[in-house]
Amino acid sequence: MLLKLLYLVQLSCFTLAFSSSVPQFFKAKPGCESKCGNISIPYPFGIVSSNENDCAIGGTGFLYGISCNNSFDPPKAFHGVGGNVEIIDISENEIRVKGSVPVSLCYDESSVELKLGKTGLYTSMNFRGTPFTLSTKNMFFGLGCSTYASIDGDFKDYSSACSSSCESKQSVENETCFGKGCCEITIPKGITMFNMSVYFGVSQNVSVTSSFDPCSYAFVAEQDQYTFSASDILDGKIFITKARNLPIVLDWALGNKTCEEAQKDVEGYACHENSYCINSDNNPGYRCTCHDGYEGNPYLSPGCQDINECEDQNKNLCVEICTNTVGSYKCSCPKGSHGDGRRGGSGCFHNNQASPVFKISLGIGLGIFFLIIGSSWLYFSMRKRNQILLKSRFFQRNGGLLLKQQICSQESSGESSAKIFTAEELKLATNNYDDKLILGRGGHGVVYKGTLSDSRVVAIKKSKIIDEAQIEEFINELVILTQVNHRNVVKILGCCLETEVPLLVYQYVSNGTLSQHIHKTEDAITSSISWESRLRIAAETASAIAYLHSAASIPVIHRDIKSANVLLDENYTAKVADFGASRLNPHDQNEIDTLVQGTLGYLDPEYHQSGQLTDKSDVYSFGVVLVELLTGEKPISFLRSEEQRNIVSYFISSVKGNNMLHVLETRVVTEGNPEQVLAVATLAKKCLSPKGGDRPTMKQVAMELESLRKMESSSTHPLTPDLLRKHHEERTYSPSETTDLYTVPMNTYAINDSDQYSVETNMKMSFNPR
């Protein structure tokens, strides 16, 4: 009994100490509940019900209101009135919630087919309209031995993916997530909504790994709270339960105004006395925090209160006398001694000890000072020398000497040549590669907007590491492309070879990509580009590709023609861009053996099957762009029905079935010259012929589009089913037109509603926005 009594006393003391040590920030609004179960609910959040909404800031239960469900033991907190997002913890700038069921895909060995998990191939989380954004403390994970997992969000068309594989159960690496059973991707700032997808990869036989790993998973969780284990892919039921309990971290802020804007609204400004405002760096809005020397909840009147640092030795540095002041404290020494009275300072010492202690301290201090000065000078001198040597080594490794020889030979013959920029020039032009100047991230590098010393605005691509064995080919292609001179081709101005990876400098094009202008968005049902402009852009693009194929000094096959690689300037003039995947095509070669590379949806089926690259591969890709201009749709999208998922095959079948009218974009039908629209549709079908020999050349395509631009309409009537039927009856089909269009099986590659994925035969996948 005595032991039990002592235990109860100790427990009571611990509870009292714990309650008194709770930070003052975790205060609820007076008259409102401060906890839901084990979770503290600090103001500006508040526990509300459908009848009482004044416990949260703003009097709304949707944005900052917390509903407490007492049917659980202990009770659980959820966001909003009747919300289903369970809250685990709230802090001064973050909120942790329970994650959703991971998206999963399983292989049924008995029936040799795929079967969906509870969430299927695709799932999403949406925090739009709330004060929350996804924190960068989270990671996106993909699990499985033949897995391709992708995630896309609403922030600057964010999209990324990763893949994992393992040949056997023994090859799975515990506690690592670098592709052996587990892969991971960082989360950028500003995400309020994201979608997740998971697929089986095609680089590995799924039936082989399904015996020990039948499923693939994708999920988002706080990075520090998840460590990969081989058991996660061996026992799906245990892992699903484990994944559901992993937290997701959200950043929160007040409203959508900056501090400067909020302070102008005196009545609505939330920060009270002795606090200051800080802008949220991951989402719109601001937060309040107490000044140093104060504590409390800055959102509640009267604001933060002064701390008496002298009452707690851990909060002051005084060795003798501590005197509390408003917002701070000061240290002093007792009578008969002097000094600053601080630990780590001179402390307090008697007056008769002042002279020797002072001299010793001064001598030691001066010695340390000069030692630091000398060491710093030596360090920075060696660092500068090493940087010069490193730049020289990079310059030679990246082919700088070879490029100089090429430039000298061009200058002697009077030809234009590439400029070799220094690393300092491009670092200054991009403000030390500021993330705010990023124009896009692609499979071949990151593109920054830069301003040179002569005020020219340029695009600077920071390429990925290239194979040293291909240095000579890289330099030769760079020199050739600098000689390309066509008004509809983005000009390459030069490069920098002093860095670890080459930096390429391009002409800057200001009005985004064709893809951004023609594809439908949530805000607009149709594109902003008229039919006349579409036809002109198509003709300009075809002219540029035809020039690359036949007019350049050495023909160039682009190999990645798509609407995202057609840029538009301020006058909506087309500029073909991104030669990261291009190949030179000597005049005496009709075919080039290469690794199959291109963007899914635009990839030439004949090139995909044979691996033989020809200029007709660009013709096929351009045909897909024509279909985009006619329909306003992306080549592949899971948001459409299964029949229309591949818009190219659906377009071809519609043309063959005399049912093309409903697949065309409304603006094309209402504005387009019927003869022109039908002619462009017919031309697109020719370009999309499965066999390269049945396709026209780009020169023929460019000539036909240019003649269509100049054609005067013989009919003033819009495009109608009767006119379409008449055109269908008058056409004479060649035998090659009856061949079914080759389509890539939709379950073969991991894709989502984006045209930004590149695919190679070795299944290396790369996110490729332009």
Disulfide bonds with the S-S distance in Angstrom:
Cys32-Cys55 2.08
Cys36-Cys68 2.07
Cys106-Cys215 2.04
Cys145-Cys166 1.65
Cys162-Cys183 2.12
Cys177-Cys182 1.81
Cys259-Cys277 2.01
Cys271-Cys288 1.90
Cys290-Cys304 1.93
Cys310-Cys322 1.95
Cys318-Cys331 1.85
Cys333-Cys348 1.96
